[in-house]
Structure formats: C-alpha cells, structure tokens
Amino acid sequence: HPHPHPHPSPKPSQVVNNLLSGMERIYAQYDHNVEEDELILAKRDETHWMLAKQFENRTNLKCYLALVHGCPDPPSGAIEAPIGKHLTYREAMAVRHDSQGRDSLTLYRVRERYPGYSLVELELKTGRTHQIRVHLSYLGFPIVGDIFYGGEPVGEKELDNPPLPAGARPMLTFARSKDEGRNMEFLAAQRDDMILATPALHAALLQLRHPADGRTMTFTAPLH
C-alpha cells in the first residue's frame, strides 16, 4: 500500500516496459514532488538532452494542485526559501539557511477555501526534491495526508472537525520519524472512513517545447 515517506526513483512499470519493448535505449525524467512519479520518456540521446536542458534551465512550466490544512494568508505569494538535506532525518529535505541550502522558489495561489482546508495552485520556479511539500510545511500549511512533512490523514470525521496539523507552525522545519510515520499510516489503514492518507498533491500541467521543432506542448491532468 502507499507509503508516506520519500523513496528512491522507481523504475518504469512493467506496463511501460512492455510498451517500450524494442527500443534500443530509454531516457527517463522523473518528477520527485508527487507521490506517484510523473515520467517523461525520450527515445534518443539528443532528444533527452534537449528536454533535460529545459528542466535544468527552468524554461518549462510545471503547475500543481494541493489540498492543504488551513487557509494561507495572503491568498497568493511567493515562497522563497533555500532547501537542503534535513539535519535529523536523512530521507527528508528541509529549509536551510546555510551553505547546504539551495535557492528554491515556489509561487502559490489559493483556488478554493473550505472549512479548515484550501485548494492551492502552485508553480515551481526551481526544482528541488520535495520542494512543494517542504515549502508548504514551512509556510505552516502542510499538504493533507503528507504525514512525513507534518500533514495529517483525513477521513470523514476530519471533514467536519479539521485537525491542527503537526506542521502548522510557520517557519519551522518539520519532519516525522519513519517509525511515527509508519504507525500513523497503519492506524489510518484500519479506518473505514479514511479518504486521504498520502499527500494530496496533483501534477496538473506540464508545458514544454518540442525538442525537434520548438512548438509549445501542453499536457494537463484534470482532477476527477
């Protein structure tokens, strides 16, 4: 079942392997912000290089939707806080104002407000590991179901009585231990009313240039 903690980049699934059977080489680009990784494939070395340069130079557009605890105020803004390895948990990332922190910028805008929760649109201007999850937790509005970075599982009873998430304190680098996270995941799995126990983060839009002719390509993944 889904695990709330960071994990190494997965290999393409067997379905993808079957689809790509017969190709001499495969070049993959992963998105490490979402739990179910977004995968971009290139058949040729030159194509992969050209796509990778777009990600490296941040000339592409990547937009996400997240359901967060609380209601960000102001309703739009920029989160500019450097990200590096967490000092306590090696699997985690954290905001770090030292030589280990790398410049990171996330733009956000509240799309909808609900009692105790908000739907937030986010645009990445840099591409650090777990950037959205870390930045929202640092802002004090962790993602629903993001147990690792201070979010809480949400079931039917939490819809009427929104919990105060562990990551609600702003400007705090928060992460849970593996043991605590696994225990919370186990307890959530026992509930019949559980709705979200993994990060409610959705890769909604990717826009990039075609590596051959330069035309703009836009890919969307609507919520259902």
C-alpha positions in Angstrom: 0.0 0.0 0.0 1.1 3.6 -0.4 3.9 4.8 1.9 4.1 8.4 3.0 7.9 8.7 3.1 10.3 9.6 0.3 11.5 6.7 -1.8 14.2 6.2 -4.4 13.2 6.9 -8.0 11.1 4.0 -9.2 11.9 2.1 -12.4 9.3 2.3 -15.2 6.5 -0.1 -14.5 6.1 -3.4 -16.3 3.4 -1.9 -18.4 5.7 0.9 -19.6 8.4 -1.7 -20.2 6.1 -3.7 -22.4 5.1 -0.6 -24.4 8.7 0.3 -24.9 9.9 -3.1 -25.8 12.1 -3.0 -28.9 13.6 0.4 -28.2 17.4 0.3 -28.0 17.6 2.9 -25.1 15.2 4.7 -22.9 15.9 8.1 -21.2 13.7 9.0 -18.3 12.9 12.2 -16.5 11.1 11.9 -13.1 9.1 14.4 -11.0 10.1 13.9 -7.4 7.4 16.2 -6.0 4.5 13.9 -6.4 3.9 10.5 -4.7 3.1 8.8 -8.0 6.1 10.0 -10.1 5.5 11.8 -13.4 7.6 10.1 -16.1 8.8 11.6 -19.3 10.5 9.3 -21.8 12.8 10.1 -24.7 13.8 7.5 -27.4 17.0 9.3 -28.4 20.0 10.7 -26.6 19.8 14.1 -28.3 16.0 14.4 -27.5 16.7 13.5 -23.9 19.4 16.1 -23.7 17.2 18.8 -25.1 14.4 18.0 -22.8 16.7 17.8 -19.8 18.1 21.3 -20.6 14.6 22.7 -20.4 14.2 21.3 -16.9 17.7 22.5 -15.9 17.1 26.0 -17.3 13.6 26.2 -15.9 12.1 27.2 -19.3 9.3 24.7 -18.9 6.1 25.3 -16.9 5.1 22.9 -14.1 1.9 23.5 -12.2 0.4 21.5 -9.3 -2.7 21.4 -7.2 -2.5 20.7 -3.5 -5.1 20.3 -0.7 -3.6 21.9 2.4 -4.5 22.2 6.0 -5.7 25.7 6.8 -6.1 28.8 4.7 -3.0 30.6 3.5 -3.0 34.3 4.1 -2.2 36.2 1.9 -4.0 34.1 -0.6 -1.2 34.3 -3.1 2.5 34.9 -3.0 6.0 33.5 -3.4 7.8 31.1 -1.0 11.5 31.8 -1.4 13.4 29.6 1.0 16.5 27.5 0.3 16.2 23.7 0.6 18.8 21.1 1.6 19.0 17.8 3.5 17.2 17.6 6.8 19.6 17.7 9.7 17.9 14.8 11.6 16.2 12.6 9.0 18.4 11.7 6.1 15.3 10.8 3.9 13.8 14.3 4.4 14.5 17.7 2.9 14.2 21.0 4.9 14.5 24.7 4.6 18.2 25.5 5.4 19.6 29.0 5.7 23.2 27.8 5.5 25.7 26.7 2.8 23.8 23.5 2.3 20.6 25.2 1.3 19.9 25.7 -2.5 17.9 28.6 -3.8 14.2 27.5 -4.1 11.2 29.4 -5.3 7.5 28.3 -5.4 4.6 30.6 -6.4 1.2 29.8 -4.9 -2.4 30.9 -5.3 -5.4 29.8 -3.3 -8.1 28.5 -5.7 -10.8 27.4 -3.2 -11.3 27.7 0.5 -13.1 25.2 2.6 -13.7 24.9 6.4 -10.2 24.0 7.7 -8.7 23.4 4.2 -7.7 25.1 1.0 -7.1 24.0 -2.6 -3.9 25.7 -3.7 -2.3 26.1 -7.2 1.4 26.0 -7.3 4.1 26.8 -9.9 7.6 25.7 -9.5 10.3 28.1 -10.4 13.1 25.8 -9.2 13.0 22.0 -9.0 14.3 20.9 -5.6 13.4 17.4 -4.3 10.1 17.6 -2.3 10.1 21.4 -2.9 6.4 21.9 -2.8 5.9 19.7 0.3 8.7 21.4 2.2 7.7 24.9 1.3 4.1 24.5 2.2 5.0 22.9 5.5 7.5 25.7 6.2 4.7 28.2 5.5 2.6 26.4 8.1 0.1 24.9 5.7 1.2 21.3 5.1 -0.4 19.1 2.5 -3.3 16.9 3.6 -2.1 13.3 4.0 1.6 14.3 3.9 2.4 12.5 7.1 6.2 12.9 6.6 6.1 16.7 6.5 3.5 17.4 9.1 0.2 16.8 7.4 -2.5 14.6 8.8 -4.6 11.8 7.4 -8.1 12.9 6.7 -11.2 10.8 6.9 -14.9 11.6 7.1 -14.7 12.8 10.7 -11.9 15.2 9.9 -14.1 16.9 7.2 -16.4 18.2 10.0 -13.6 18.6 12.6 -10.4 19.6 10.8 -7.3 18.7 12.9 -4.5 21.0 13.7 -1.6 19.5 11.7 1.8 18.9 13.3 3.3 21.1 10.6 1.1 24.1 11.4 3.8 26.2 13.0 5.2 28.6 10.3 8.9 29.0 9.7 9.6 25.6 11.3 11.4 22.8 9.5 9.2 19.8 10.4 9.5 16.1 9.6 8.3 13.0 11.3 10.5 9.9 12.0 9.9 6.8 10.0 8.6 4.9 13.0 6.0 7.6 13.8 5.0 7.9 10.1 4.6 4.1 9.7 2.5 4.0 12.9 0.2 6.7 11.6 -0.1 5.0 8.3 -1.0 1.8 10.0 -3.7 3.4 12.1 -5.1 5.2 9.0 -5.3 2.0 7.1 -7.5 0.5 9.8 -10.2 3.2 9.4 -13.2 2.5 7.1 -13.8 6.2 6.7 -10.3 7.2 5.5 -10.1 9.5 2.5 -6.6 10.7 2.2 -3.5 9.2 3.9 -1.0 10.1 1.3 0.0 13.6 0.0 -2.9 15.3 -1.7 -0.6 16.7 -4.4 -1.5 16.5 -8.1 0.7 17.3 -11.1 -1.9 19.3 -13.1 0.0 20.8 -16.0 3.3 20.5 -17.8 4.3 22.8 -20.7 7.5 22.4 -22.7 8.9 22.9 -26.1 9.1 20.1 -28.6 12.8 19.2 -28.9 12.5 18.8 -32.7 10.5 21.8 -34.0 10.3 24.1 -30.9 6.5 24.2 -30.8 4.9 24.6 -27.4 3.3 21.4 -26.0 0.9 21.5 -23.1 -0.1 18.4 -21.1 -2.9 18.5 -18.5 -4.1 16.0 -16.0 -7.6 17.1 -14.7 -8.8 16.1 -11.3 -11.7 13.6 -11.3 
